[in-house]
Each structure stands twice: as C-alpha cells, then as structure tokens.
Amino acid sequence: MLITGNFFLDLVLICIPIALLIFWWTGMKAKDIAIQHARKLCNRESVQLLDYTVALKHIKPARKVSGASAWRREYQFDFTVHGEHRDQGTVTLLGHTLVHSYLPYIRDESGNRVFVH
C-alpha cells in the first residue's frame, strides 16, 4: 500500500514517526535514570529532592569513549535542606550512563550556603 506513489518518499514518511517515537522513548528512559541519580545524590547529601522538579535543561549529540554516538542530556532538579530554600542541582547523562552529578551547595540551619566539595 503506497501513500504517495513514490516508494522512497513513503519510506521516509513511515520512518520519521518511528524515529520520533524512539527518540521520545529513550528520552523518557533517560529522565527516569536521571531521577534515580538525583534521588541518590540527595540522599547521600542528606537533602530532600523536590518531587517532579527533574527537567531536561540541555541536549546535544556527543560521542561515548567507545566512539559511538549518543545524546548528552543535562537535567536540572530542585532540592531543599530544611524546606525553606529551593536550590538547584544537575545530573548529566551520556546515553543512559551517568557522567556527572552536582549539588553546588547545601544550606545550614541558619540558611547560609555551605559549598559541597
């Protein structure tokens, strides 16, 4: 069954939605992995991850160490120490592998920033 009558155009018209679906599905899986890593980081630093705040900040094509191409995704999330201040951290994935996770600082009881090393 042909849509346009041109085999190659039909093939492209079929492949584009499939490629978009695969891109969306791998993105959802990557976000789930980013949430897991953000949760682990917050637990390790004894801060509270604010639910539903993990969001994609940047995405770009990159290469893995093996030379394979993958998407480099940086996710931003909000956390709090005592429920008074909202601060932001990041999780960076290459494909579905954690590259970097970062909390710039946490806050003490007085609300002062204590930088994490």
C-alpha positions in Angstrom: 0.0 0.0 0.0 1.5 3.2 -1.1 0.7 6.6 0.4 2.2 8.9 -2.2 3.0 6.5 -5.0 6.8 7.1 -4.6 8.4 4.2 -2.7 11.3 6.3 -1.2 9.0 9.1 -0.1 6.7 6.6 1.5 9.6 5.0 3.3 10.7 8.4 4.7 7.1 9.2 5.8 6.9 6.0 7.7 10.4 6.2 9.2 10.1 9.8 10.6 7.3 9.0 13.1 9.1 5.8 14.1 12.3 7.8 14.7 10.5 10.4 16.7 8.8 7.7 18.8 12.2 6.0 19.5 13.7 9.4 20.5 10.8 10.1 22.8 11.0 6.7 24.4 14.8 6.8 25.0 14.3 10.4 26.4 11.7 9.1 28.9 14.1 6.3 30.0 16.9 8.8 30.4 14.7 11.0 32.6 13.9 8.1 34.8 17.6 7.3 35.2 18.3 11.0 35.9 15.6 11.0 38.7 17.2 7.9 40.2 20.6 9.5 40.3 19.2 12.8 41.6 17.5 10.9 44.4 20.7 9.0 45.3 22.7 12.3 45.3 20.2 14.0 47.6 20.1 11.0 49.9 23.9 11.0 50.1 24.0 14.7 50.9 21.0 14.5 53.3 18.8 16.9 51.4 15.3 16.5 50.1 14.7 16.1 46.3 11.6 18.1 45.5 9.3 15.8 43.5 8.5 16.5 39.9 11.3 19.0 39.5 13.7 17.0 37.4 13.6 18.6 33.9 15.7 18.5 30.8 17.9 21.6 30.6 20.2 20.8 27.6 20.5 18.1 25.0 23.2 17.7 22.3 24.8 14.9 20.3 28.0 13.6 21.7 30.4 10.6 21.4 31.0 8.0 24.1 34.5 6.8 24.9 34.0 3.9 22.6 33.3 6.3 19.7 29.6 5.5 19.5 27.2 8.5 19.2 24.8 9.2 22.0 22.7 12.1 23.3 24.3 14.1 26.1 21.4 15.3 28.4 21.7 17.6 31.3 18.8 17.5 33.8 18.2 20.2 36.4 16.4 19.4 39.7 15.4 21.3 42.8 16.2 20.3 46.4 15.9 21.7 49.9 17.7 21.2 53.2 15.1 22.5 55.7 12.2 23.2 53.5 12.8 26.9 53.5 15.1 27.4 50.5 14.9 25.9 47.0 18.2 25.2 45.4 19.2 23.5 42.1 21.5 20.7 41.2 22.3 18.9 37.9 22.6 15.4 36.6 24.4 14.8 33.3 23.9 11.6 31.3 25.7 10.4 28.1 23.2 8.0 26.6 21.9 6.3 29.7 25.1 6.5 31.7 25.8 9.0 34.4 28.6 11.4 33.6 28.3 13.9 36.3 26.0 14.9 39.2 26.3 18.1 41.1 25.0 20.0 44.1 26.6 23.4 44.2 25.9 23.8 47.9 23.6 22.9 50.7 22.3 25.2 53.5 22.9 25.1 57.2 20.3 25.7 59.9 20.6 29.5 59.5 20.1 29.4 55.8 23.7 30.1 54.9 25.2 28.4 51.9 27.7 25.6 52.7 29.5 24.6 49.5 29.8 20.9 48.7 33.3 19.8 47.5 
